[in-house]
Structure formats: C-alpha cells, structure tokens
Amino acid sequence: MRLHRMCHALIHATFSEKELAQHYNTIEALLQHDAVRTFVAWVATKPAAFHVRTRRRK
C-alpha cells in the first residue's frame, strides 16, 4: 500500500521502528493513534499536490 508522502514522514517522525513493528504495523492500528488520526483528517482537506515538511522526532 502506498502512503501519502507527508503521512509517511509523520509516521516515522512519531514512532520508532520498534513501535511500528510491535504496535502500529497496520493502517488500522496507525489510525487508532490520536496524532495520526488528526493529521490524516487535516491532510484530507488539502489538494493532492500539497506538501509541507515534517519535523523529525528528537
């Protein structure tokens, strides 16, 4: 499955590889997380070509 580029960046900025493998390894699981769900709802209101940079987690 392909993800919107900004959604993909948000996921990797929010979760570690270990968290993704253990807890968020499906779209359904990702959408249970408030930050992801809120971001996806916001991005859905933007044009398909819309893009802003995502800050990496520290």
Buried (B, 14 or more C-beta within 10 A) or exposed (E): EEEBEBBEBBBBEBBEEEEBEEEBEEEEEBEEBEEBEEBBEEBEEEEEEEEEEBEEEE
